[in-house]
Amino acid sequence: MTDAFPVNNGMTSFWRTEPHYLDSHRSTETLPDTSDVVVIGAGYAGVSTAYHCMRLSQSSPTEKPSIVILEARQACSGATGRNGGHLKPDVYYQISSLAGEYGVEAAEEVAAFELAHFSAVRSCVEEEKIDCDLDFNNVIDVQFDDRHCAKIKAGYESLLSQGAVTPKQADFYPKEAAEAVSGVKNACGCFCSRTGRFWPYKFITQLLERAIAAGVNLQTHTPVLGISETPDANGRWNVDTSRGSIGAKYVIFCSNAYTSAIAPEYKGKIVPVRGVCSRIVVPYPPKDPLDCSYTFSFNAWDYDYLIPRPDGSIVVGGGKSTFFHDSNEWYNNTDDSKLIQSAARYFDNYMQRHFHGWEDTGAYTDRVWTGIMGYSTDSLPHVGQIPNKPRQLIIAGFNGHGMPQVFLSARAIAQMIISGATYEQTNLPRLFRTTQERLESQENHILEHMKSV
């Protein structure tokens, strides 16, 4: 596919089986002519940014800004409404790679930032009285490949030997203990750490309720087609949509996988990547049902994730081994209207295959769907002021790992807009900053992974 625009009629994920009344909402019949802030995207990043802007402006001496959210399809219909609902900070895996490339201090900034999402999201849910099944528990990262397990363990131990604090949040269990600890067949090692889980669609749509009540204007089914190359005489950017144009003092790109279609600087830097997720129902639960989340690492590029639900079902995502060899199925592909056929049966008998004691549970695949993630070619999000575009900011490219990164990134963007904070004055990790150097880099970690297949 060539243009990274959302397609019509995306598949319905489990999370979107209970549509919120704001799903296709328009606050006003027509678009306002102008707005102080235009947010592109009504997912996790866009709604969180609008919410934080309104919250900060309530305690700011400046006049409350006008904010419009433009969404191409329904509210929370992109990656946020299709993912696993897993709020899982990484305290040792990619952090080890980042430490090797950028130093332990910079890597630990990322890990600490992700860990801070536990308290930030919990506080928001409690304060706003949001009903979204938020829960905190453990996650077991199960390793199935001896060589890959040894490499991950070596990185973990290297971080500890260099005085890193965040990896202490995880414990490692070797092969002789891994199956007993995890309950997973053929485990050759595992890590255990803390995680969170929730119903992402419910969290975002209820947060959106609060934002709209505070004055935010939501316009669904209003795809953005382009932004003017330069601001007008009043310093406003012209945002062109399918329903007309709107002049914006600030434009915030919360468009993740679709960013390059409207922000050409990010073409080839934030790439749409198609993934698969499912929901498994368990008619006859085992004596010991899952009480924690899991990730299954089969090798350096192939992994699945499992998140147990309060209703006893399990959300499972992954299945890369069935389609990763064919890049047309997933790389630079924005079609979430149909399934990747080679992955359609991957989740059948999944629990029975992998878990001791699940052979007679009758666990079956209730639903499978696709989602479009935004992968950056250097494996780091792009957050902050877009180079050479004053008052255009971005919060995108989360590599399928946005749940423990987006909420506080959005708060930082709001601080830049409402309080005039610089990047350095926020708590954003230095490595998240979008820069001209990153935009000019020719590296592509996504394609590099393909070479190992």
Salt bridges, closest charged atoms under 4 A:
GLU18 OE1 - LYS202 NZ 3.61
ASP23 OD1 - ARG16 NH1 2.95
GLU105 OE2 - ARG430 NH2 3.21
GLU109 OE2 - ARG430 NH2 2.54
GLU114 OE1 - HIS401 NE2 2.94
GLU127 OE2 - ARG55 NH2 2.98
GLU128 OE2 - ARG55 NH1 3.41
GLU128 OE1 - ARG210 NE 3.95
ASP133 OD2 - ARG309 NH2 2.97
ASP135 OD2 - ARG197 NH2 2.80
ASP141 OD2 - LYS88 NZ 3.43
ASP146 OD1 - LYS175 NZ 3.08
GLU157 OE2 - LYS153 NZ 2.68
GLU179 OE1 - HIS356 NE2 2.63
GLU209 OE2 - HIS20 NE2 2.70
GLU209 OE1 - ARG210 NH1 3.87
GLU265 OE2 - LYS389 NZ 2.57
ASP311 OD2 - ARG279 NH2 2.91
GLU329 OE1 - ARG274 NH2 2.84
ASP335 OD2 - LYS338 NZ 2.38
ASP336 OD2 - ARG73 NH2 2.90
ASP336 OD2 - ARG82 NE 3.49
ASP348 OD2 - ARG345 NE 2.59
GLU359 OE2 - LYS185 NZ 2.93
ASP366 OD2 - ARG279 NH1 3.12
ASP378 OD2 - ARG438 NE 2.73
GLU424 OE2 - ARG433 NH1 2.48
GLU443 OE1 - HIS445 NE2 3.05
